[in-house]
Amino acid sequence: MNVTLIAILMVLVIVLAAFQKRIPMYLVLMLIPILAALFLGYSLTDISTSIMGKLNETMASAGFLLLFALIYFNLLMETGMFETIVNVMIKPFGSRMNVVILIILTTVLSLLCALTAQISVTYLIIFPILLPLYKKLKLNREYCFILCQTALAVMMWLPWSPAIVNVSVVLGCEATELSVAASQAAACMVPGILFQWIYMAWRHKKDTGSLFLTVDGASEAAAEEAQEEKKKLVRPKLFWPNLLVFLILMVGLLKFGIPAYLLFMIGTAYMILVNYPKDFGPLLERAGKQFMGLFLFMIGISIYLAVFTDMGMVNALGEAIAGSFPDFLARY
């Protein structure tokens, strides 16, 4: 069958399934590409070999990182370290604390974390630290993701970014050369960041009537009740050791380029042995349930990419798109 047609149909079916939300997305990503590959005449053995290669690549690049990072940050959040940091951040501003400061702070911290050129690492640093503050200010937490993602997009011009490295390999040019060109495109996003700040602050004020910290009595009571439930897991006496280990891990990642999964594996071992030598069982189970959803989605993405890239679909779509342009435009 026509490879281009099958590729288009596969993408359309997956997009439609995503909008319908009746079937778990990871199942769609697992089943539809396999059916598409079968229609193209590939055997189950060929499909399985391609999928296993992509799965191994995915686990090596992101799977183990997410596993140990998720466990580490879950345990670290239970200690109350991030809540303490948030309270310290709020205290100097007092009643002057507002969403504008938080929105700008989110972008600045995201840009700094994005120096790692690792999307998952940036998320795992930013969200645990800032989301509690978003909750305190009653600011839409989706804004945190949007601002973080925009900062990541701006910083993807870095020569050690996986995107730049992969494209430079395909084009046969130096990553630094491609990085210089990409940095000019990244600079075009700066006005977009300013627009985000203005729009989010305006939207929040329109929805809540204020840009400042407002906490009603009911939410205060609920917060106190939640704190009572978590109090037995909080480790205030270990705040400085936990913070020191966290900083060491970040330095090892940013400065020395130590593999992230290895650093978070060490951090997980430290958290279990020092903070929760007796309580780690239920905490690991809770983190494991969160990882399972991500793991299934990673499997689905890997199957989709394996079929899309290894079964000739990328080349077929590329040729079809390039061939649809007149000769005088094709060179652009």
C-alpha positions as CSV (number, residue, x, y, z in Angstrom):
1,M,0.0,0.0,0.0
2,N,1.0,3.6,-0.4
3,V,3.4,4.6,2.4
4,T,2.4,8.3,2.3
5,L,-1.3,7.5,2.5
6,I,-0.9,5.1,5.4
7,A,1.3,7.7,7.3
8,I,-1.3,10.4,6.9
9,L,-4.1,8.1,7.9
10,M,-2.2,6.9,11.0
11,V,-1.5,10.5,12.1
12,L,-5.1,11.5,11.6
13,V,-6.5,8.6,13.5
14,I,-4.2,9.2,16.4
15,V,-5.1,12.9,16.5
16,L,-8.8,12.2,16.4
17,A,-8.4,9.6,19.2
18,A,-6.6,12.2,21.3
19,F,-9.5,14.6,20.9
20,Q,-12.1,12.0,21.6
21,K,-10.4,10.9,24.9
22,R,-12.4,7.7,25.0
23,I,-9.4,5.4,24.8
24,P,-6.2,5.8,26.8
25,M,-3.7,7.6,24.6
26,Y,-1.0,5.1,25.3
27,L,-3.1,2.3,23.9
28,V,-3.8,4.4,20.8
29,L,-0.1,5.0,20.4
30,M,0.6,1.3,20.8
31,L,-2.0,-0.2,18.6
32,I,-2.6,2.2,15.6
33,P,1.1,2.3,14.5
34,I,1.4,-1.5,14.7
35,L,-1.8,-1.9,12.5
36,A,-0.3,0.7,10.1
37,A,2.9,-1.3,9.8
38,L,1.0,-4.5,9.2
39,F,-0.9,-2.8,6.3
40,L,2.5,-1.8,4.8
41,G,3.4,-5.5,4.7
42,Y,5.9,-5.7,7.6
43,S,6.0,-8.9,9.6
44,L,5.4,-9.0,13.3
45,T,9.1,-10.0,13.7
46,D,10.3,-6.9,11.8
47,I,7.9,-4.6,13.8
48,S,9.0,-6.1,17.1
49,T,12.7,-5.7,16.3
50,S,12.1,-2.0,15.4
51,I,10.0,-1.4,18.5
52,M,12.5,-3.0,20.9
53,G,15.3,-0.9,19.4
54,K,13.3,2.3,20.0
55,L,12.2,1.2,23.5
56,N,15.9,0.6,24.5
57,E,16.8,4.0,23.1
58,T,13.9,5.7,25.0
59,M,14.7,4.0,28.3
60,A,18.4,4.9,28.0
61,S,17.7,8.5,27.2
62,A,14.7,9.3,29.4
63,G,13.1,6.2,31.1
64,F,15.6,5.6,33.8
65,L,16.0,9.3,34.4
66,L,12.3,9.8,34.9
67,L,12.1,6.7,37.2
68,F,14.8,7.8,39.7
69,A,14.0,11.5,39.4
70,L,10.4,11.0,40.1
71,I,11.1,8.9,43.2
72,Y,13.8,11.3,44.4
73,F,11.6,14.4,44.0
74,N,8.6,12.7,45.6
75,L,10.6,11.8,48.7
76,L,12.2,15.2,48.7
77,M,8.8,17.0,48.6
78,E,7.6,14.8,51.6
79,T,10.5,16.2,53.7
80,G,9.0,19.7,53.4
81,M,12.1,21.2,52.0
82,F,10.4,22.9,49.0
83,E,7.6,24.3,51.3
84,T,10.3,25.8,53.4
85,I,12.0,27.4,50.4
86,V,8.6,28.7,49.1
87,N,7.9,30.3,52.5
88,V,11.4,32.0,52.5
89,M,10.6,33.3,49.0
90,I,7.3,34.7,50.1
91,K,8.4,36.3,53.4
92,P,10.5,39.2,52.0
93,F,7.5,40.3,49.9
94,G,4.9,39.9,52.6
95,S,1.6,41.5,51.4
96,R,3.4,42.9,48.4
97,M,3.8,39.5,46.9
98,N,1.9,39.3,43.6
99,V,1.4,37.2,40.5
100,V,3.6,39.5,38.4
101,I,6.6,38.7,40.5
102,L,5.8,35.0,40.4
103,I,5.2,34.9,36.7
104,I,8.6,36.6,36.0
105,L,10.3,34.4,38.6
106,T,9.0,31.3,36.8
107,T,10.5,32.4,33.5
108,V,13.8,33.4,35.0
109,L,14.2,30.1,36.9
110,S,13.1,28.1,33.9
111,L,15.7,29.8,31.7
112,L,18.4,28.9,34.2
113,C,17.3,25.3,34.5
114,A,17.0,25.0,30.8
115,L,20.8,25.4,30.6
116,T,20.8,21.6,31.1
117,A,19.0,21.3,27.7
118,Q,17.0,18.5,29.3
119,I,13.3,19.1,29.3
120,S,12.4,16.5,32.0
121,V,15.1,17.8,34.3
122,T,13.8,21.3,34.0
123,Y,10.3,20.2,34.8
124,L,11.4,18.2,37.8
125,I,13.2,21.2,39.3
126,I,10.7,23.9,38.5
127,F,7.4,22.3,39.3
128,P,8.1,21.0,42.8
129,I,9.5,24.4,43.8
130,L,7.0,26.8,42.2
131,L,3.7,24.9,42.2
132,P,3.1,25.3,45.9
133,L,3.6,29.1,45.4
134,Y,1.1,29.1,42.6
135,K,-1.4,27.4,44.9
136,K,-0.9,30.0,47.6
137,L,-1.5,32.9,45.1
138,K,-4.4,31.0,43.5
139,L,-2.7,31.5,40.2
140,N,-3.7,29.0,37.4
141,R,-1.0,26.3,37.6
142,E,-1.2,25.8,33.9
143,Y,0.6,29.1,33.5
144,C,3.6,27.5,35.2
145,F,3.8,24.8,32.5
146,I,3.3,27.4,29.7
147,L,6.0,29.7,31.0
148,C,8.4,26.8,31.6
149,Q,7.8,25.4,28.2
150,T,8.3,28.8,26.5
151,A,11.6,29.2,28.3
152,L,12.7,25.7,27.2
153,A,11.8,26.6,23.6
154,V,13.9,29.7,23.9
155,M,16.9,27.8,25.2
156,M,16.8,25.0,22.6
157,W,19.4,26.8,20.6
158,L,22.2,25.6,22.9
159,P,24.8,23.6,21.1
160,W,24.5,20.7,23.6
161,S,20.7,20.6,23.1
162,P,19.6,17.2,21.9
163,A,17.6,18.9,19.2
164,I,20.6,20.8,17.8
165,V,22.8,17.8,18.1
166,N,20.4,15.5,16.2
167,V,19.7,18.0,13.4
168,S,23.5,18.8,13.0
169,V,24.1,15.1,12.5
170,V,21.4,14.8,9.8
171,L,22.6,18.0,8.1
172,G,26.3,17.1,8.4
173,C,27.3,20.5,10.0
174,E,28.8,21.5,13.3
175,A,26.4,21.8,16.3
176,T,27.9,25.2,17.2
177,E,27.3,26.5,13.7
178,L,23.7,25.4,13.8
179,S,23.4,26.8,17.3
180,V,24.3,30.4,16.2
181,A,21.6,30.3,13.5
182,A,19.0,28.9,15.9
183,S,19.8,31.5,18.5
184,Q,18.5,34.2,16.1
185,A,15.2,32.4,15.9
186,A,15.1,32.0,19.6
187,A,15.5,35.7,20.1
188,C,12.2,36.2,18.2
189,M,10.4,34.6,21.1
190,V,11.4,37.2,23.6
191,P,8.4,39.5,22.7
192,G,6.2,36.4,23.2
193,I,7.5,36.0,26.7
194,L,6.6,39.6,27.5
195,F,3.2,39.1,26.1
196,Q,2.7,36.0,28.3
197,W,3.6,38.0,31.4
198,I,1.1,40.8,30.5
199,Y,-1.7,38.5,29.5
200,M,-1.4,36.1,32.5
201,A,-1.4,39.0,35.0
202,W,-4.3,40.6,33.3
203,R,-6.3,37.3,33.1
204,H,-5.6,36.6,36.8
205,K,-6.7,40.0,37.9
206,K,-9.9,39.7,35.7
207,D,-10.7,36.3,37.3
208,T,-9.9,37.1,40.9
209,G,-10.0,40.8,41.1
210,S,-6.5,41.1,42.7
211,L,-2.8,40.5,41.9
212,F,-1.9,40.0,45.5
213,L,-1.8,37.1,47.9
214,T,-5.2,36.4,49.2
215,V,-6.0,33.3,51.4
216,D,-9.4,32.9,52.9
217,G,-10.1,31.2,56.2
218,A,-11.4,28.0,54.6
219,S,-8.3,27.5,52.6
220,E,-6.1,28.3,55.6
221,A,-8.0,25.6,57.6
222,A,-7.6,23.1,54.8
223,A,-3.9,23.9,54.6
224,E,-3.4,23.4,58.3
225,E,-5.3,20.1,58.2
226,A,-3.2,18.9,55.3
227,Q,0.0,19.9,57.1
228,E,-1.1,17.9,60.2
229,E,-1.5,14.8,58.0
230,K,2.0,15.3,56.5
231,K,3.7,16.4,59.7
232,K,4.9,12.8,60.5
233,L,6.8,12.7,57.1
234,V,8.3,16.2,57.4
235,R,12.0,16.3,58.3
236,P,12.8,19.9,59.4
237,K,16.1,18.9,61.1
238,L,17.4,17.5,57.8
239,F,16.6,20.6,55.8
240,W,20.2,21.7,55.3
241,P,21.6,18.2,54.6
242,N,18.8,17.6,52.1
243,L,19.4,21.0,50.5
244,L,23.1,20.4,50.3
245,V,22.6,17.0,48.6
246,F,20.1,18.6,46.2
247,L,22.6,21.3,45.2
248,I,25.4,18.8,44.8
249,L,23.2,16.8,42.4
250,M,22.4,20.0,40.4
251,V,26.1,20.9,40.2
252,G,27.0,17.4,39.1
253,L,24.4,17.7,36.4
254,L,25.1,21.2,35.2
255,K,28.8,21.6,35.8
256,F,30.3,18.1,35.3
257,G,27.7,16.5,33.0
258,I,27.3,13.4,35.1
259,P,24.4,11.2,33.7
260,A,21.2,12.5,35.3
261,Y,19.8,9.0,36.0
262,L,22.9,8.1,38.0
263,L,22.7,11.3,40.1
264,F,19.0,10.8,40.9
265,M,19.7,7.2,41.7
266,I,22.2,8.3,44.3
267,G,19.8,10.9,45.5
268,T,17.1,8.3,45.9
269,A,19.4,6.0,47.9
270,Y,20.3,9.0,50.2
271,M,16.6,9.9,50.7
272,I,15.7,6.3,51.7
273,L,18.7,5.7,53.9
274,V,18.8,9.0,55.7
275,N,15.2,10.4,55.7
276,Y,12.9,7.4,55.5
277,P,14.7,4.2,56.5
278,K,11.5,2.9,58.0
279,D,8.8,4.7,56.0
280,F,10.0,4.2,52.5
281,G,7.7,1.4,51.5
282,P,4.4,3.4,51.1
283,L,6.3,6.4,49.6
284,L,7.9,4.2,46.9
285,E,4.6,2.7,46.1
286,R,3.0,6.1,45.6
287,A,5.9,7.2,43.3
288,G,5.7,3.9,41.4
289,K,2.0,4.5,40.6
290,Q,2.9,7.9,39.1
291,F,5.7,6.4,37.1
292,M,3.5,3.6,35.7
293,G,1.4,6.1,33.7
294,L,4.5,7.8,32.4
295,F,6.1,4.5,31.5
296,L,3.0,3.3,29.5
297,F,3.0,6.6,27.7
298,M,6.7,6.3,26.9
299,I,6.1,2.8,25.5
300,G,3.3,4.2,23.3
301,I,5.5,7.0,22.0
302,S,8.4,4.6,21.4
303,I,6.1,2.3,19.3
304,Y,4.8,5.3,17.3
305,L,8.3,6.6,16.6
306,A,9.6,3.2,15.7
307,V,6.9,2.7,13.0
308,F,7.0,6.3,11.9
309,T,10.8,6.5,11.4
310,D,11.8,3.0,10.6
311,M,9.0,2.0,8.1
312,G,9.8,4.7,5.6
313,M,7.0,7.1,6.6
314,V,9.2,10.1,7.3
315,N,10.9,9.9,3.9
316,A,7.6,9.4,2.1
317,L,6.0,12.4,3.8
318,G,9.0,14.5,3.2
319,E,9.1,13.7,-0.5
320,A,5.4,14.3,-0.8
321,I,5.6,17.7,1.0
322,A,8.7,18.8,-1.0
323,G,7.1,17.7,-4.3
324,S,4.0,19.7,-3.7
325,F,5.9,23.0,-4.0
326,P,6.8,24.7,-7.3
327,D,10.5,24.5,-8.2
328,F,11.1,28.2,-7.5
329,L,9.8,27.8,-3.9
330,A,11.2,24.3,-3.2
331,R,14.7,25.6,-2.4
332,Y,13.3,27.6,0.5
